[in-house]
């Protein structure tokens, strides 16, 4: 966790346009998780990264807009579309309600 928070801090100061980390759920789905489990575990990883960054003194609006996600895509088209839409909506709500992000790009 120290490595990821150091990367967030470095990028904020030195490469502010660079996406600092891609939070991956791909491997979770490949290991046999359902679409719901993939989103749940991936967002839990994201929450852990954000909390560690906040605990290290970073401001949510200084780094959170440059976090990205990497999900798997299976053959059930409608399930996958719903998964992506739900993941984006959940992440936006978590950032706004739990972490009090003000930046609309988060």
N, C-alpha and C positions, 0 to 999 in steps of 0.2 A: 504494500500500500504506500510505503514511503516513496518508492520509485514513481508510482503514478502521480502522486501529489507533487513531487518534484518536477515531473514533466509538465503538469498543468501550470505550475508557477513559471517555469522556464519559457514555455510557449506564450504565456500571457505577456511577458516582457520582451521576448525576442522574435517570435514569429506569430503575431496575433491573428493572422488569417488562416493558420494551419489547424486542421482538425487534429486534436491532441490524441484521441484514442477512439478506436472503433470497438464498441462493446459487442461481443459476439455471442449469438445464440445458435449459430449454425451447427457447431459440434454437439450441442445439447440435443438438437433434433436428430442428428445423424446417429446419436447413441440410443435412440428409441423413444424419445419424449414425444408427447402429443404437441399440437400447435399451442394449446393453452399452457402446457408446462414450459415450452420453449420461451414464450413471452414472459411467464412468471419468473423463471430463473434468470433470464437476461435482464429484466428490469430490476430484479433484486441485486444483480451485480452492479448495475448502474447506480442504484441507490447507495450501495456500499462505497463506490468510488466517490460519489458526490459528498457523502457524509465525511469520508476521510479528508477530502479537500477542504471542506468547511472547518473541520477540526484542526487543520493545519494553518488556518487563518485566511484562506482565500475567500473572496466574495463570489457568491453564486453567479452573479451576472458577468463576472470577469472570465469565466471558463465554460459554463454549461452550454452555451450556444454552439460550441465547437465539439461537442460529444456526438458521435454517430453510432449507429447500430448496424449489425450485420446478421440478418436472419436467413434461414433456409427457406426454400420454396419447394413445395411438393406439388402433386398433380391435381389436388382438389382446388380448382380455381377459386370458387366462391369462399371456401374456408380460408385460403391464403389471403385473399383481398380483405376479408373481415379481420384476419389476424393483424395485418399491417395497419389497418385503420384503428383497430382497438389499441394496439401497442402505441401508436402515435398519440392517441387521445389520452391514454393512461399516463404516458410520460409527461405530457403537457400538464395534466392535473397534478401529478406528483411534484413537478417543478414549481408550479404556482402555489399549491395548497400546503405541501409539506416543507418545501425549502424557501418559499416566499420570493421566488424569482420575479423580477419586474420586467426583464427583457422579453419582448414578445417572440423573439427568435428561439427562445429556449423551448 
